[in-house]
Structure formats: C-alpha cells, structure tokens
Amino acid sequence: MFLPLNKQEMEARGWDAPDFVCVTGDAYVDHPSFGMAIVSRLLEALGFRVCMVAQPTRDEDYLQFGLPRYGWWINGGNIDSMVAHYTAAKRRRSDDAYTPGGKAGKRPDRATVVYCQRLRQLVPEAQIIIGGLEASMRRFAHYDYWADQVLPSILVDSGADLLIFGMGERQTAHIAKELAAGVPAKEIRCRGICYLTDQLGLPHDAVSVASFAKVRENKRSYAQATHTLIEEQDAVRGHKLIQKQGDNLFLVQTEPALPLNTQELDQVFSLPFERMYHPSYESQGGVKAIQEVEFSIMHNRGCFGNCNFCSIAFHQGRAVTCRSHESVLREAESFLKNPRFKGIISDVGGPTANFRQPSCKKQLAHGLCAQRKCLAPTPCPAMEVDESDYLSLLQKLRELPGVRRVFVRSGLRFDYMMLDQDDRFMRELLQYHVSGQLKVAPEHCCNHVLDYMGKPHIQVFEAFAQRFYRITKELGKEQYLVPYLISSHPGATLKDAVSLAVFLKRHHIHPEQVQDFYPTPGTVSTCMFYTGLDPYTMKEVYVPRTQEEKWLQRSLLQWWKPENRRAVLTALHRTGREDLIGTGPNCLVPPDRSMQKGTKRESFPPRKTSSKGPNGTRSGRKGVLQHGRRGAGRFLQTEPPVHRKKR
C-alpha cells in the first residue's frame, strides 16, 4: 500500500494527522532507487505515520494534511533540480523523467530552497530536515554553474534546521526518535549531519576550511577548501568540519555516518516498497523514470573508483558495502509475482556493478587513503581483486525459475576487470549478461586529461577492448563496446579533442551522442572548472569555457556527421592538423576549397542542442543520482575493426 498522497488517503487509514510529512521535488515513486521512498518507508518501519507531498506548487499542497506532530523531511528530488531543468549548455530541458507525463517545470529551480522557504513562511515553527543529492552536494559554500557564482551552504539559504548528507538511514532513524522525544531539531547531534551555530556552539575537535566570504573572493582558497572537504569524507578517519558562513554564523559538519553493514542494508531493501509510481499518475501518462529501475536490482553501495567528475565520493562515500545473496534473490523472486514482469531483470548493479568488497583490508581499520585513489592513474599495490562473489550472485539469479535473462547495465569498471587474471567473470558476463552492447567509461584518450578526471590511462581501455573482442569471438557472438566519453573536461584542449577524434576513428568508434562536461555542485572537476586549479596539486588547469570551444570539441567527437564538417575543419586549422583534412584513410574530413589556412570565418553558428531529460544525459546516470545508480547515460555506438557494421 502506498503512503498517503492526499488527505483522503490519510483519512482512509483512520489518521487524524501525520507524524511526519515528506516533501519531494519528484513525483511520488515508491521504489528503493528513490531516496525519499527509502526515508518514508524507514520512518514508517519505525512506527511513525508518514504522508507524502510530491512537487508542491500551492500553499494548500504543504498543509493538506494539517500540521505534522514532529516535523518535515524535504528533498529536491533524485537529482539536483538545476540538472533536471537545464542542459550543460544552460538551455531549458523540454521534459522531466521524474514528473508525471514527462512534463518539465513541475518543480522550481533550486527546489529544496524554495520548498523550505515557503514552508517556513507558512509554518514558522516547523521542524525542517533536508537531505538528498541536492542538499548533500551543496552543504558547504559551493560554485553554482547556472548562477556562475559561489553560493553559501544550502542550510543558510533554505532556513532548514538540519541537513542530512550522504546515505541517510542512520541519521533519519536517530533524528526521528529525538524529535518524537521532544528534542528541538536544532539541538540534535549525530554523525552525518550539518547544522548552523554561533561561535559559542562550535566543537573543539573540528577542522576549519576557508569561509564562504573567502572562497567567494579567492579561487585558490576555494580549491584548498575543496581538497580538505573531499579528503575528510571518510567514515573512519574523517573529522568534524567548520566553515564560516556569515557574521557569527558557522556551518558544522559532523563526521560522516558509518556505512550500513550487510544485515542493515538487507533490512532497508526488505521494506514494503510498491516498486511503482503512485496510481494517481497513471492518467497523466505515468512517470518515465520507473522504466529503467522497476525490475533492476541494486546490490551494493559506495565506489572506491572515485572519479573527479562524479558526486558519489562526496555524497555516498568510497567505502563499498553490499547486500547478501539471500536479500538480492528475495527481491528477484518478488518480481515473479508482478504481472508486468516478463522474465527479464534489466540490471544487477550499483555505483560500480563489479564491486562487492573493500578495495583492501587496511581501509576497514584506517579508512580509505587520503592522498591517492585506489585505481587511478595506476592500481594501488594493496588492491585486492575478487569478482567471484558477484559472479556467483549472477549465476544464482539466472537459475531462478521464471527468470529468462539477467542483464548488467550499470557502470562496470573495466580497469578492475583487467586486474582479474581469471577470464571466468568476463567470459560469463559476455555470454549471459550482455545484450549485444557493453557500456564502459574510458571518457577520453589523452592520459593527462584522464589524470584530471581521475580515470585510468587509455592503454588499459585498449587492452580491455582486445580482451573483450577476443572473448566475444571465442563465444561466437557479435557484441560491441559502448564507451561513455566527455568533451571539454577541465584539462582538455582543442588539440586533445582532435587526438580523441583520431583515436575514435582508428578504433572505428562512432558516438551517436556525446556529452559536454557538466559542472555540478561539490565535485573536484567542478572545482577545477571554476578555479582553473587542480585542488590536489594547486597547479593551473586549462579549462574550455567558451560555448564556441565546447561546440568544436563536441563536434570533433562526431567528425563524420555532415552538419559538423565546418566545425571540424575550423578545429583542424586552428590546431595545425591540416594533415587530417583530405580523403586518405587517416583523414577526418575532406578539404573545403573555400576554407584556407589562416582565413577568418564564422565558426560558431547557432545550433540547437538536445534538451533531453536527465535520463538521456550523462548527468542522469543512475549512480550519480540519489543512491548512486549508474546506467541510462549517453549512448555511443562502438564497432570493432573486424566486425564493422553497415550504416
């Protein structure tokens, strides 16, 4: 049974008032890939009466249930509301996968702030708790790409009492019990939260970072603060953090919450989710976001891959925890009772599908290393690679009666697979769990750009591709790699984009869609974009900033398209790569007699860019969302030299 979405549904349960009201920027979808669904079901499991408010637009939407006994839980939705509304080119999207009927504009920009401010006006004494990806990634002073300025902590702008960052089950349970016991929200303290205080309320065992005023005015201070914030996001060794927000106003972040263990994670996924959107949305066309996840399974959390452009490390954490086989199998068996299930499990994944154990034993006692990544640019010598448990889980799932196919569509770390000297996992993956195309993320081909991304060097991907096609051929299958690529990431010059185009042509890769780097709040790559500095080394980083250069870099990734020919010619002339203009086998485009070297021509005509919703962009990968799911990203067709398909 869905939780009440209106007063009639609440009264049908015999309730006179709720204990808590949950407000979300998404439609009400009761599925564990939606953060507010987990929060609401957890509160229900603790014995509280919970009502839902989805995408409120009127004052009566907030107050339709009356005043809750204890408080309000607010998030902006599964992804940042600004990402939901705008493309990387800051153009308004025409649809929203998290809204009934896919209609855009059903939530406001910066939804968490707007919801909190309106509720505070309506109910000044309201106890307001915020969380989710939007709040978590904006908890400190942060660069906002859409406003093109540094904003204070979202706690300051929203006026909320507490902010939950990261995966919030522990914090939710603790805060709810304290509120029910009569403790004011502003006085509640536990791991995994942020709160505002004056100087007298500051903890003594905390690390300070540069103030909002300083990081707003000084980019070097911003980069240094980013480095400290990222390195302290570890549940074992992380400290409390302090950042001054204004005159005698300080943000305090407590130590990150401890990750749930396997038993606790199993309990979360055993909550009575309907695994569907509320029935009232059916007449409006349903909620598209459910299509990717209804019959998919999340088996893990956390990612020690720690890519610089990804929100997972700062939000979900680098420590990997996983569910038991029994829990995953019970979820799969529940699909069999659903009349919509056709025998196909669409995904068994998470932030990184093939992680089911810590990267090394040391981190259990000492936390993950502060000064290096586990996999990039080279694997840590202490890395322990074992994909056997994940393989065993997949084998059990595909043996279930009534299950016809089990696919893996979430992000697989190919560099981790290459460390596994045994081909058994990859062989079974390609034989049973791939439907013609395997999605992986090399992102670029220039190693210095990959270093800025926090990714392995391209030689690892090339070795993986050889292994992939060798095994595919041995299995008698015709399957292809589908690589994710990013253009215009900090550190990537126009010459690097030319090198990437040459690489793609040499490997017969024809991306059907490409993704410009999207600076989202709180990530290391966004810090590089804003400051022009690498926060790890404090060295200057080249940043493609103009729409013209972004257009040129993006066009080079699709050099074969007739509409990109002018841009490719412009880029090749600018970089002195006229050797790539011609009809030879290594050339990208044929010559244009009207465009000679040194001739000044208009090279940035207006062009329409995609306004697809977040499920059709790299920003909408399941995994960068509330609970770290990956998949459903930009789609890139890949062809091996020996199996080139006709176009």
C-alpha positions in Angstrom: 0.0 0.0 0.0 1.3 3.4 -0.9 1.7 6.0 1.8 -1.0 8.7 1.7 -0.5 11.3 -1.0 -3.6 13.3 -0.2 -5.9 13.9 2.8 -8.5 11.3 1.6 -5.9 8.6 1.7 -4.8 9.6 5.1 -8.3 9.6 6.5 -8.9 6.2 4.9 -6.2 4.9 7.3 -8.1 6.4 10.2 -5.4 9.0 10.9 -6.2 12.5 12.2 -2.7 13.8 11.4 0.7 12.5 10.3 3.8 12.3 12.5 6.0 13.4 9.6 5.4 14.9 6.1 7.9 14.1 3.4 8.2 16.7 0.6 10.0 15.9 -2.6 10.7 17.5 -6.0 10.0 14.3 -7.8 6.7 12.5 -8.4 5.9 10.0 -5.6 7.6 6.8 -6.8 7.8 4.1 -4.1 11.0 2.4 -5.3 14.3 1.9 -3.4 16.2 3.8 -6.1 14.3 7.0 -5.0 15.8 8.5 -1.8 12.6 9.8 -0.4 11.0 6.4 -0.8 13.6 4.9 1.5 13.3 7.8 4.0 9.5 7.5 4.1 9.4 3.7 4.4 12.1 3.7 7.1 10.1 6.2 9.1 7.0 4.0 8.7 9.0 1.0 9.8 9.9 2.9 13.0 6.2 3.2 13.8 5.5 6.7 12.5 2.6 7.9 10.4 4.0 9.4 7.2 2.4 11.3 4.4 3.8 12.4 1.1 3.8 15.8 -0.7 5.1 15.5 -4.2 6.0 18.5 -6.3 4.0 21.1 -4.4 3.0 24.3 -6.2 0.4 25.8 -3.9 0.3 26.6 -0.2 -2.5 24.1 0.3 -0.3 21.4 -1.0 2.0 21.7 2.0 -0.8 22.0 4.5 -3.3 19.5 3.1 -2.7 17.0 6.0 -2.6 19.7 8.7 0.5 20.1 10.8 2.6 17.0 11.4 3.3 16.2 15.0 7.1 16.1 14.7 8.4 17.6 11.5 9.0 17.8 7.8 11.6 16.0 5.6 12.4 17.8 2.3 14.5 17.0 -0.7 14.7 18.4 -4.2 14.4 15.0 -5.9 16.7 12.2 -7.0 19.0 14.7 -8.8 19.8 18.3 -8.4 16.8 20.3 -9.6 19.0 22.5 -11.8 20.4 19.5 -13.6 16.8 18.3 -14.0 15.9 21.6 -15.7 18.9 22.6 -17.8 21.4 21.1 -20.2 25.2 21.5 -19.9 24.7 24.5 -22.3 22.2 26.0 -19.8 19.3 25.5 -22.2 16.0 24.6 -20.6 15.0 20.9 -21.0 11.7 20.1 -22.6 10.9 17.1 -20.4 11.5 15.7 -16.9 11.6 11.9 -16.4 10.7 12.3 -12.7 7.4 14.1 -13.4 4.1 12.6 -14.4 3.8 12.6 -18.2 7.4 13.8 -18.5 6.3 17.4 -18.2 9.0 19.9 -17.5 8.7 22.7 -15.0 6.7 21.0 -12.3 9.4 21.7 -9.7 11.1 25.1 -9.1 14.7 25.8 -9.7 16.7 25.0 -6.5 13.7 23.2 -5.3 15.0 22.4 -1.8 15.5 26.0 -1.0 12.1 27.1 -2.4 10.2 24.4 -0.6 11.9 25.2 2.7 11.4 28.9 2.4 7.8 28.6 1.6 7.1 26.2 4.4 8.9 28.4 6.8 6.6 31.3 5.8 3.5 29.2 6.2 4.6 27.4 9.5 7.4 29.5 11.2 7.8 26.9 13.9 8.2 24.0 11.6 11.0 21.5 12.2 12.6 21.0 8.8 15.1 18.4 7.9 16.7 18.4 4.4 18.6 15.8 2.5 19.1 14.1 -0.8 21.6 14.8 -3.5 20.8 18.5 -3.9 21.2 19.3 -0.3 24.2 16.9 0.3 26.3 18.3 -2.6 25.5 21.9 -1.6 26.2 21.6 2.1 29.2 23.8 2.0 29.8 27.0 0.1 29.8 25.9 -3.5 30.2 27.1 -7.1 26.8 27.2 -8.8 27.3 26.8 -12.6 23.9 28.2 -13.5 24.3 31.4 -11.4 28.0 31.4 -12.2 28.9 32.4 -8.7 29.8 30.8 -5.3 26.7 30.4 -3.1 26.6 29.8 0.7 25.6 26.5 2.3 22.1 25.4 1.3 21.3 25.4 5.0 21.7 29.2 5.0 19.5 29.8 2.0 16.9 27.3 2.9 16.4 28.1 6.6 16.2 24.4 7.4 17.1 23.2 10.9 19.3 20.2 9.9 20.9 18.8 6.8 21.5 15.1 6.3 24.4 14.3 3.9 25.2 11.0 2.3 23.1 7.9 2.7 20.8 8.9 5.4 19.2 5.8 7.1 21.2 6.1 10.4 20.6 9.8 10.6 16.9 9.5 9.7 16.3 7.0 12.5 18.2 9.0 15.1 16.6 12.3 14.3 13.1 11.0 14.1 13.4 9.4 17.5 14.8 12.6 19.0 12.1 14.7 17.5 9.4 12.3 18.9 11.1 12.6 22.3 10.7 16.4 22.2 14.3 17.4 21.3 14.3 20.5 19.1 15.7 19.8 15.6 18.4 22.5 16.0 19.8 20.7 19.1 20.0 17.2 17.6 23.5 15.9 17.1 24.7 12.7 15.4 27.2 11.6 12.6 26.3 12.5 9.1 24.6 15.9 9.6 25.2 19.6 9.2 23.9 22.4 11.3 24.4 26.1 11.8 25.6 27.6 15.1 27.3 30.7 16.5 30.9 30.8 17.7 30.0 29.6 21.2 28.5 26.5 19.8 31.5 25.4 17.8 33.0 21.9 18.5 36.6 21.9 19.7 37.8 18.9 17.7 37.0 20.2 14.2 39.0 21.1 11.1 38.3 24.6 9.7 38.2 25.5 6.0 38.1 28.9 4.4 35.0 30.9 5.0 32.2 31.5 2.5 33.4 35.1 2.0 36.9 34.0 1.3 36.2 31.2 -1.1 33.8 33.5 -2.9 36.6 36.1 -3.5 39.7 33.9 -3.7 39.8 30.9 -6.1 42.9 29.5 -4.5 41.1 29.4 -1.2 38.2 27.7 -2.9 40.5 25.0 -4.3 42.2 24.4 -1.0 38.9 24.1 0.8 37.7 21.6 -1.8 40.7 19.4 -1.2 40.1 19.4 2.6 36.4 18.7 2.2 37.0 15.8 -0.2 39.7 14.2 1.9 37.7 14.3 5.1 34.7 12.5 3.7 35.7 9.1 5.2 33.7 7.5 7.9 36.7 6.0 9.6 39.2 8.9 9.6 37.1 11.9 8.8 36.9 14.8 11.2 34.2 17.4 12.0 34.4 20.3 9.6 33.7 24.0 10.1 33.1 26.8 7.6 32.1 30.3 8.5 29.0 31.4 6.6 28.5 35.0 7.9 28.8 37.2 10.9 28.9 34.8 13.9 27.3 32.1 11.8 29.1 28.8 11.2 28.3 25.6 9.4 29.3 22.5 11.2 29.5 19.1 9.5 29.8 16.1 11.9 31.9 13.1 11.0 30.4 11.1 8.1 27.9 8.4 9.1 29.2 4.8 9.2 28.0 2.8 6.1 25.3 0.3 6.7 26.6 -3.3 7.1 25.2 -6.1 5.0 22.4 -7.0 7.5 21.3 -3.4 7.8 21.4 -2.9 4.1 19.3 -6.0 3.7 16.7 -4.6 6.1 16.4 -1.4 4.1 15.7 -3.3 0.9 13.1 -5.5 2.7 10.9 -2.5 3.4 7.5 -2.9 1.7 8.1 -0.8 -1.4 5.4 -0.9 -4.1 8.2 -0.5 -6.7 6.0 1.8 -8.8 4.7 5.3 -9.1 1.5 6.3 -7.3 -1.6 5.1 -9.2 -2.9 8.7 -9.5 -0.2 9.4 -12.1 -1.5 6.7 -14.5 -4.0 9.1 -16.1 -1.2 11.7 -16.6 1.0 9.3 -18.5 2.9 7.7 -15.7 6.4 8.5 -14.5 9.1 7.6 -17.1 11.9 7.3 -14.5 10.5 4.0 -13.3 11.1 2.3 -16.7 14.9 1.9 -16.1 14.6 0.7 -12.5 11.4 -1.2 -11.9 13.0 -4.6 -12.5 16.6 -3.7 -11.7 18.4 -4.6 -8.5 20.9 -2.6 -6.5 23.3 -5.0 -4.8 25.9 -2.5 -3.5 26.7 1.0 -2.3 29.8 3.2 -2.4 32.5 3.4 -5.0 36.3 3.4 -4.5 36.7 4.4 -8.1 36.4 8.0 -7.0 36.2 9.8 -10.4 36.7 13.5 -10.1 33.5 14.5 -12.0 31.3 12.1 -10.1 29.2 13.0 -7.0 29.4 9.6 -5.4 32.6 10.1 -3.3 31.3 13.3 -1.7 27.7 12.1 -1.3 27.7 8.3 -0.9 31.3 7.6 0.0 34.1 5.5 -1.3 33.6 2.5 1.1 31.8 -0.3 -0.6 29.1 -2.3 1.2 26.8 -4.9 -0.3 23.6 -6.8 0.2 23.6 -10.6 0.9 22.8 -13.0 -1.8 19.6 -14.0 0.0 18.4 -10.4 0.0 19.0 -10.0 -3.7 17.4 -13.3 -4.5 14.3 -12.4 -2.5 13.9 -9.2 -4.4 14.3 -11.0 -7.7 11.7 -13.6 -6.6 9.3 -10.8 -5.8 9.4 -9.8 -9.4 7.7 -13.1 -10.4 4.5 -12.0 -8.6 4.3 -8.9 -10.7 2.2 -9.2 -13.8 4.4 -6.6 -15.6 7.5 -8.8 -15.2 8.4 -10.5 -18.4 11.2 -12.6 -17.0 14.0 -10.1 -17.7 16.0 -8.5 -14.8 17.2 -5.3 -16.5 20.2 -4.7 -14.2 22.1 -6.0 -11.2 24.4 -3.2 -10.3 25.0 -0.1 -8.3 27.5 2.8 -8.5 30.0 0.2 -9.9 28.5 -3.1 -10.6 31.5 -5.3 -10.1 32.5 -4.0 -6.7 31.4 -6.3 -3.9 34.2 -5.9 -1.4 36.5 -3.2 0.0 39.5 -2.4 -2.2 41.8 -3.6 0.6 41.7 -4.8 4.2 43.5 -1.7 5.5 40.6 0.6 4.9 38.4 -1.3 7.4 40.5 -0.1 10.3 42.1 3.0 8.9 39.7 4.3 6.2 40.5 4.9 2.5 43.7 6.6 1.7 43.6 10.3 1.7 46.3 11.0 -0.8 45.7 8.5 -3.6 42.9 6.8 -5.5 42.6 3.0 -5.4 42.6 2.6 -9.2 43.9 5.7 -11.0 46.2 6.5 -12.5 47.5 3.1 -11.6 46.1 0.5 -9.3 47.3 0.6 -5.7 49.6 -2.3 -4.8 47.4 -3.2 -1.9 44.3 -3.6 -4.2 42.5 -6.9 -3.7 40.6 -8.0 -6.8 37.9 -10.6 -6.5 34.8 -10.8 -8.7 33.9 -14.3 -7.8 31.2 -13.3 -5.3 29.5 -11.1 -7.9 29.7 -13.9 -10.5 28.2 -16.3 -8.0 25.3 -13.9 -7.4 24.6 -13.5 -11.1 24.7 -17.3 -11.6 22.1 -17.7 -8.8 19.8 -15.1 -10.3 19.8 -16.6 -13.8 19.0 -20.0 -12.4 15.7 -18.8 -10.7 12.6 -20.3 -12.3 10.7 -17.7 -14.2 13.8 -15.6 -14.9 14.7 -15.7 -18.6 17.6 -13.1 -18.7 19.7 -11.2 -16.2 21.5 -8.2 -17.6 24.2 -5.9 -16.2 23.8 -2.4 -17.4 25.3 -0.3 -14.6 28.8 1.0 -14.7 31.4 -1.8 -14.8 35.0 -0.8 -14.1 36.9 -2.3 -17.0 40.2 -1.4 -15.2 39.1 -3.5 -12.2 38.2 -6.4 -14.6 41.7 -6.2 -16.2 43.3 -6.7 -12.8 41.4 -10.1 -12.5 43.8 -12.5 -14.2 41.0 -15.1 -14.5 38.8 -14.7 -17.6 35.9 -16.5 -15.9 33.9 -13.5 -14.8 34.3 -11.6 -18.1 33.5 -14.7 -20.1 30.3 -15.4 -18.2 29.4 -11.7 -18.3 29.7 -11.6 -22.1 28.0 -15.0 -22.5 24.9 -14.4 -20.3 24.6 -10.8 -19.1 25.2 -8.5 -22.1 22.6 -7.8 -24.7 24.8 -7.0 -27.7 26.5 -4.0 -26.1 28.6 -3.5 -23.0 28.7 0.0 -21.5 32.1 1.2 -20.2 33.6 4.6 -19.5 37.0 5.4 -20.9 35.9 9.0 -21.0 38.9 10.3 -23.1 42.1 9.1 -24.8 44.7 11.6 -23.6 46.3 10.5 -20.4 46.8 13.9 -18.9 43.1 14.6 -19.4 42.3 11.2 -17.8 44.5 12.2 -14.8 42.4 15.3 -14.3 39.3 13.1 -14.5 40.7 10.6 -12.0 40.5 7.8 -14.6 43.0 5.0 -15.7 45.1 5.7 -18.7 43.8 4.8 -22.1 46.2 1.9 -22.6 44.1 0.0 -20.0 41.0 0.5 -22.1 42.7 -0.6 -25.3 43.9 -3.8 -23.6 40.4 -4.4 -22.3 38.9 -3.9 -25.8 41.2 -6.5 -27.2 40.3 -8.9 -24.4 36.6 -8.1 -24.9 36.6 -8.8 -28.6 38.8 -11.9 -28.2 36.4 -13.5 -25.7 33.4 -12.3 -27.8 34.8 -14.1 -30.9 35.5 -17.2 -28.9 31.9 -17.3 -27.7 30.7 -16.9 -31.3 28.8 -13.7 -30.5 28.6 -10.3 -32.2 28.8 -7.8 -29.4 30.2 -4.3 -29.2 31.6 -1.9 -26.6 29.6 1.3 -25.9 32.0 3.8 -24.4 31.0 6.9 -22.4 33.0 10.0 -23.4 33.2 13.5 -22.1 34.2 16.5 -24.1 35.5 19.8 -22.7 36.5 18.5 -19.3 39.0 20.7 -17.4 42.5 19.9 -18.8 41.2 19.0 -22.3 42.4 21.4 -25.0 41.2 21.6 -28.6 44.3 19.6 -29.6 43.2 16.9 -27.2 39.8 16.8 -28.8 41.5 16.3 -32.1 43.5 13.4 -30.7 40.3 11.9 -29.3 38.7 12.1 -32.8 41.7 10.4 -34.3 41.5 7.7 -31.6 37.8 7.1 -32.2 38.3 6.8 -36.0 41.3 4.4 -35.6 39.2 2.2 -33.3 36.1 2.5 -35.6 34.0 4.1 -32.8 31.1 6.3 -33.9 29.5 8.0 -30.9 25.8 8.7 -31.7 25.6 11.1 -28.8 28.2 13.0 -26.8 28.3 14.8 -23.5 29.9 18.1 -22.6 31.4 18.2 -19.2 28.6 19.4 -16.8 29.9 21.3 -13.7 27.6 20.1 -10.9 27.9 21.2 -7.2 30.6 19.7 -5.0 32.8 17.7 -7.3 36.5 18.0 -7.8 36.1 18.6 -11.5 33.7 21.5 -10.9 36.3 23.0 -8.6 38.8 22.8 -11.5 36.2 24.3 -13.8 35.6 27.3 -11.5 39.1 27.9 -10.2 41.3 26.8 -13.0 43.3 24.9 -10.4 43.8 21.2 -9.5 42.9 21.1 -5.8 45.2 18.1 -5.3 48.3 19.8 -6.7 47.2 23.5 -6.7 48.7 23.7 -10.3 46.9 25.6 -13.0 44.5 23.6 -15.3 43.3 24.7 -18.7 39.5 25.0 -18.8 37.4 25.1 -22.0 35.0 27.9 -21.1 33.5 29.4 -24.3 30.5 27.9 -26.0 32.4 28.0 -29.2 35.3 25.8 -28.0 32.8 23.4 -26.4 31.0 23.2 -29.7 34.2 22.5 -31.5 35.3 19.8 -29.1 31.9 18.2 -29.1 31.8 18.3 -32.9 35.1 16.5 -33.2 33.7 13.5 -31.4 31.2 13.2 -34.2 33.5 14.2 -37.1 31.7 12.1 -39.7 28.4 14.0 -39.4 27.8 16.4 -42.3 26.5 19.1 -40.0 29.8 19.0 -38.1 32.1 19.3 -41.1 32.5 23.1 -40.8 33.4 22.9 -37.1 35.8 20.0 -37.6 37.6 21.9 -40.4 37.8 25.0 -38.1 39.2 22.9 -35.3 41.8 21.3 -37.5 43.0 24.6 -39.0 43.3 26.1 -35.5 45.3 23.3 -34.2 47.6 23.0 -37.2 46.3 19.5 -38.1 45.7 20.0 -41.8 47.2 16.6 -42.3 43.8 15.2 -41.1 42.0 17.1 -43.9 41.7 15.0 -47.1 40.4 11.7 -48.5 43.1 9.4 -47.1 42.4 6.6 -44.7 43.6 8.6 -41.7 41.8 11.8 -42.5 38.7 13.1 -40.7 37.1 15.3 -43.3 37.6 16.1 -47.0 39.0 19.5 -47.9 36.9 22.6 -48.2 38.3 24.9 -51.0 36.6 27.9 -49.6 38.4 27.5 -46.2 42.1 28.0 -46.5 44.5 28.1 -43.6 44.6 31.5 -41.9 41.2 32.6 -43.4 39.0 34.1 -40.8 35.5 32.6 -41.0 32.4 32.4 -38.7 32.9 29.1 -36.9 30.2 29.3 -34.2 26.7 29.4 -35.8 23.7 29.0 -33.6 22.7 25.4 -33.3 20.0 23.5 -31.5 21.2 21.3 -28.7 19.5 18.3 -27.2 17.0 19.1 -24.4 16.5 15.5 -23.4 15.7 14.9 -19.8 18.3 13.8 -17.2 17.8 10.1 -18.0 19.1 10.9 -21.5 22.3 12.7 -20.4 25.4 11.8 -18.5 24.2 13.9 -15.6 21.3 11.5 -15.3 23.3 8.2 -15.0 21.7 6.1 -12.3 24.6 6.3 -9.9 25.0 9.9 -9.8 21.5 10.1 -8.6 20.3 9.9 -5.0 21.5 6.4 -4.4 24.3 6.1 -6.9 22.8 4.0 -9.6 24.5 4.2 -13.0 23.3 3.4 -16.5 20.8 5.1 -18.8 23.5 7.5 -20.0 24.6 9.0 -23.3 24.6 6.2 -25.9 27.6 5.6 -28.0 27.8 3.1 -30.8 31.1 1.2 -30.9 32.4 -1.1 -33.7 35.5 -3.3 -33.7 37.7 -3.2 -36.8 36.9 -6.9 -37.6 33.1 -6.5 -37.3 32.3 -3.2 -38.7 28.5 -2.9 -39.3 27.0 -1.2 -42.4 25.5 2.2 -41.6 
